[in-house]
């Protein structure tokens, strides 16, 4: 059985109201929006290819911001668009895990 998407990318965009670390405070929504735009520009946003989604809290905000890519189950952190570009190019396009960003 083939999955509907080759890669399903979840960006934690959770906003905590209690002062604890959260991905939303680190620009997660803007990076998710950037990744979605980039995937569309690369013509990878289709069934059988890649899906970029918002996610609620994934309980790793202290390591964040974080994304999780399935079905591989690989978790990454990132700082900026360059990191997102590297994850897209290396992991999503070429199938290579970006060890320096893996958590």
N, C-alpha and C positions, 0 to 999 in steps of 0.2 A: 504494500500500500504506500503510495506516495503522499507526502504532506501537501496541503493546499499551497503553502509557501515554502520555498527552499529555505529562506531565513525569515524569522519573525523577530523583530527588534523592539524591545520594550525599554522606553526611557522613563525612569522614575521622575515624575514631576510633582511629587507630593510636597505640600506646604504644611508644616507643623505649626501649631499655634502656641505651643508650650515652651518655646525657646530652644528646644533641642535642634541639633543639626538636621537640615533637610536639603534635598536636592534642588527644590525650587529656589532657595536662597543663593544657589550657585549657578543660576542661569540655565537650568535644565530645559525649560520650555522653549527658549530661543534656540538651543542646540538641537532639540528634537525637531523643531520647525525647519532648521537648516538642513538636517539629515534628510527629512522628508522631501524637501525641495531638490536636494542633490540626487537622491535616488530617482526622483521623477525625471530630472534632467539627463540622467544616465540611461533612462528608459528601462529601469529595473523594477518599477512599481507596478507589478502585475501578478496575478495568480501564477504560481510556479516559480516566482522569483523572490521578491522581497516586500515585506510589509513593515512600516514604521508605526509604532503605537505609543500613546501615553500609557503610563502605568501609575497606579497609586503607590503607596509606600511598599517597598520591597525589603524593609528592615536592614538596609545596609547604608543608610544615609551618612553614617560616620566615615565611610570609605568613599563617599560620593563627591560629585554626582555619579550616578551609576546607570549602566544599561545592561540588559541581559539579552543574549541572542540564542534563540532556539531554532532547530531542535538540538543544537550542540550543547546548550546549557553553559555557555561561556559568559562570564561577567567581566565588564570593563568599567574603569573610571576614565575621566577625560578632563581636560582643562579648557580647551579652545577648539575652534573650527579645524585647526591642523590635525588635532587628535581624531576628530570625527572623520575627516578626510582619510586619515590613515586606516581607521577601522573599516571604513567603506571599501577603500581600495584593496587592502590586504585581506580582510576577513570575508567581506560580502562578495567581492569580485573574484579574488584569487584563492579563497579558501585557506588562507594562512592566519593563524592566531597571532595577534599582536601582543607578544609576551610582556612588553614594557608597560602596557596599560591594563593587563589582566589582573583581576583581584580574586 
